[in-house]
Amino acid sequence: MRLEHTYQQRQFGRALRKLREQARIDTTEAAVRIKIDVDKLNRIERGQPPTHHELTTILDAYGLLYEDWRPYIRQLDHNRQRGWWRAYGLPHNHFAGVEHDAILVCEYQLGLVPEPLQTEPYVRAVLAVSRRPHHTLEPAIRLRRQQRLTDYNPRRYHVVIDEAALTIPLPDKRIMREQLRHILAMAALPHITVQVMTRAAGPHPGRSGSFQILTFPEPETDPLLHVRHVGGENYVNAKDLTAAAQHLFRDLTALALGPDESRQWIERLIART
């Protein structure tokens, strides 16, 4: 799925569609009541932000009491804000915006140190040998994304890192040594959990590839499965698929070393590096 609008905008559109359906009004009648054409209403329900006037008219047309309007108006204001990533020349629907809104990210990483934990020297070393196109400001963008792990209201982050990602040789061993130390420092924070999946775990479903599951603060906003691949990236919010991914992640956490064992494992790796 390609995101034409941001994830939060799409979810907001779904919430408005749900209000319409609960009021038992079809799109033709709704468009007449709101005084917009049906195509415009369909675009709003797919994620195009309405104007404030259109939103209040929609809420009134669907029979929502005035005292219940505030959460919708607040969410619209949030959806229309210009995100920090736009200053880097990134599109409004870039993954950085989706990630920024998440309050919990669960990640399984098979090949590289997870981006939220990467140091700048590690980022530059990896990008130097990458054949995938990337933004010229990619190191700065990744470091800016990481601020959500240390700001005043940090998101929770739970990651399972495959042993292979932590033992890939780099031309300069000092870069990997400092990277491993940084992982330990981040893992010491109360809202971050790091587990290592060793080779001893043997074959398991996670060997097929890395993935992330993002959870958002609004109860009506569904979790999002994010998967990168050779052709780009996919966003999946089908409930059965995200539920399957959540189940897989729980299985992987059970197979991996526990947080304390993982810390000790990384410490031993540093001593050998």
C-alpha positions in Angstrom: 0.0 0.0 0.0 1.3 3.4 -1.0 0.4 6.3 1.3 -1.2 9.1 -0.7 -1.8 10.9 2.6 -0.2 10.5 6.0 -1.4 7.5 8.1 -3.1 9.8 10.6 -4.9 11.6 7.8 -6.2 8.3 6.4 -7.3 7.2 9.9 -9.1 10.5 10.4 -10.9 10.0 7.1 -12.0 6.5 8.2 -13.3 7.9 11.5 -15.4 10.4 9.6 -16.7 7.7 7.3 -17.6 5.6 10.4 -19.6 8.6 11.8 -21.5 8.8 8.5 -22.2 5.1 8.4 -23.4 5.2 12.1 -25.8 8.0 11.1 -27.0 5.7 8.2 -26.4 8.4 5.6 -25.0 7.4 2.2 -22.4 9.5 0.4 -24.9 11.2 -2.0 -27.1 12.4 0.8 -24.2 13.4 3.0 -22.7 15.5 0.1 -26.0 17.3 -0.2 -26.2 18.1 3.5 -22.5 19.2 3.6 -22.9 21.1 0.3 -19.8 19.5 -1.3 -19.7 17.1 -4.3 -19.5 13.4 -3.7 -16.0 13.1 -5.1 -14.8 15.6 -2.5 -16.4 13.7 0.3 -14.8 10.5 -1.0 -11.4 12.2 -1.0 -12.0 13.4 2.6 -12.9 9.8 3.7 -9.7 8.6 2.0 -7.6 11.0 4.0 -7.6 14.4 2.4 -8.0 16.9 5.3 -11.2 18.9 5.2 -11.2 22.6 6.0 -12.4 23.6 9.5 -15.7 24.7 8.1 -16.2 21.5 6.2 -15.4 19.5 9.3 -17.8 21.3 11.5 -20.5 21.0 8.8 -19.8 17.2 8.5 -20.0 16.7 12.3 -23.3 18.6 12.5 -24.7 16.8 9.4 -23.9 13.4 11.1 -25.7 14.4 14.3 -22.6 14.7 16.5 -23.3 16.8 19.6 -21.4 20.1 19.7 -19.6 19.1 23.0 -18.2 16.0 21.2 -16.6 18.0 18.3 -13.4 19.0 20.1 -11.4 15.7 19.6 -12.1 15.8 15.9 -11.1 19.5 15.6 -7.9 18.8 17.6 -7.0 15.9 15.3 -7.6 17.9 12.2 -5.3 20.7 13.5 -2.6 18.0 14.2 -3.0 16.5 10.8 -2.6 19.8 9.0 0.6 20.7 10.9 3.9 20.9 8.9 6.1 18.2 10.3 9.8 18.6 11.0 10.7 16.3 8.1 9.4 18.8 5.6 12.4 21.1 6.4 14.6 18.3 5.0 12.8 18.3 1.7 10.9 15.1 2.5 7.2 14.7 1.3 4.4 15.2 3.8 3.6 11.4 3.8 7.2 10.3 4.4 7.7 7.4 6.9 9.3 9.8 9.3 5.9 11.4 9.9 4.2 8.1 10.5 6.9 7.0 12.9 6.8 10.4 14.7 3.2 9.9 15.7 3.7 6.3 17.1 3.8 5.8 20.8 5.2 2.2 20.5 7.4 0.6 17.8 8.1 -3.1 17.9 10.8 -4.1 15.4 12.6 -7.2 14.3 15.8 -6.4 12.4 17.6 -9.1 10.5 20.4 -7.4 8.6 21.6 -4.1 10.1 21.6 -2.2 13.4 18.0 -0.8 13.6 17.9 2.8 12.4 16.5 4.2 15.7 19.7 3.0 17.4 22.3 3.8 14.7 25.2 6.2 15.5 26.2 8.8 12.8 29.5 7.1 12.0 27.6 3.8 11.5 25.0 5.4 9.3 27.7 6.9 7.1 29.6 3.6 6.9 26.5 1.7 5.8 25.4 4.4 3.3 28.8 4.5 1.8 28.5 0.9 0.5 24.7 1.0 -0.2 23.5 0.9 -3.7 20.0 2.0 -2.8 19.3 5.7 -3.5 19.1 7.8 -0.4 18.6 11.4 0.6 21.8 13.5 0.8 20.8 14.5 4.3 20.0 10.9 5.4 22.4 10.9 8.3 20.9 14.1 9.7 17.4 12.8 9.1 18.0 9.5 11.0 19.5 11.4 13.9 16.5 13.7 14.0 14.1 10.8 13.9 15.9 9.3 16.9 15.0 12.3 19.1 11.5 10.7 19.7 13.3 8.2 21.8 14.8 10.8 24.1 12.4 13.7 24.1 10.1 14.8 27.0 7.5 12.2 26.0 9.5 9.4 24.5 8.0 6.6 22.6 8.4 3.0 23.8 10.7 0.9 21.6 11.1 -2.9 21.7 13.5 -4.4 19.2 14.8 -7.9 18.5 18.1 -7.7 16.7 19.5 -10.7 14.9 23.1 -11.7 15.8 24.1 -11.2 12.1 23.3 -7.5 12.3 25.6 -7.0 15.2 28.5 -9.0 13.8 28.8 -7.6 10.3 32.5 -6.5 9.9 33.1 -2.8 9.1 36.3 -1.4 7.6 36.9 0.5 10.9 36.3 -1.7 13.9 36.0 1.3 16.2 32.8 2.3 14.5 31.1 -1.0 15.4 32.6 -1.0 18.9 31.1 2.5 19.5 27.8 1.4 17.9 27.5 -1.6 20.3 28.2 0.7 23.2 25.5 3.1 22.1 23.0 0.2 21.9 23.8 -0.7 25.5 23.4 2.9 26.6 20.0 3.2 24.8 18.9 -0.2 26.2 19.5 1.1 29.7 16.6 3.6 29.3 13.4 2.4 30.9 11.2 2.7 27.8 13.6 0.8 25.5 13.9 -3.0 25.3 16.7 -4.6 23.3 16.9 -8.4 22.7 19.4 -10.3 20.7 18.4 -13.3 18.5 21.4 -15.6 18.4 22.1 -18.2 15.8 21.4 -20.8 18.5 17.7 -20.0 18.0 17.9 -21.9 14.7 15.3 -21.5 11.9 12.3 -19.4 12.7 9.7 -17.4 10.7 11.6 -14.1 11.4 14.4 -15.3 9.1 12.2 -14.2 6.1 12.8 -10.5 6.8 12.7 -7.4 9.0 9.6 -5.6 10.0 8.1 -2.9 12.3 4.8 -2.6 14.0 3.7 0.9 14.9 1.1 1.6 17.5 -0.6 5.1 17.9 -2.1 6.9 20.8 -5.7 7.1 19.5 -7.6 3.9 20.3 -9.5 4.1 17.0 -6.2 4.2 15.0 -5.2 0.7 13.9 -1.6 -0.5 14.3 0.5 -0.3 11.1 2.9 -2.9 9.8 5.9 -1.4 7.9 8.1 -3.6 5.8 11.1 -2.5 3.7 12.1 -4.6 0.6 14.3 -4.4 -2.4 11.7 -2.4 -4.4 10.9 0.1 -1.6 8.5 -0.3 1.3 5.0 -1.4 2.1 2.5 -0.2 4.7 -0.1 -2.7 5.9 -3.0 -2.0 8.2 -5.3 -4.9 7.4 -6.2 -6.2 10.9 -5.6 -9.9 10.2 -2.1 -9.2 8.8 -1.1 -6.8 11.6 -2.4 -9.3 14.2 -0.3 -12.0 12.6 2.8 -9.7 12.7 2.1 -9.0 16.4 1.8 -12.7 17.1 5.1 -13.3 15.3 6.9 -10.6 17.2 5.7 -12.1 20.5 7.1 -15.5 19.3 10.4 -13.8 18.4 10.8 -12.2 21.8 10.3 -15.6 23.4 13.0 -17.1 21.2 15.5 -14.3 21.7 17.8 -13.7 24.7 16.1 -11.8 27.4 17.1 -8.1 28.0 19.7 -8.9 30.7 21.1 -11.8 28.7 21.2 -9.6 25.6 23.2 -6.9 27.4 25.7 -9.4 28.6 26.0 -10.9 25.1 26.7 -7.5 23.6 29.2 -6.7 26.3 31.1 -10.0 25.5 30.9 -9.1 21.8 32.5 -5.6 22.5 35.3 -7.3 24.4 36.0 -9.4 21.3 35.7 -6.6 18.8 
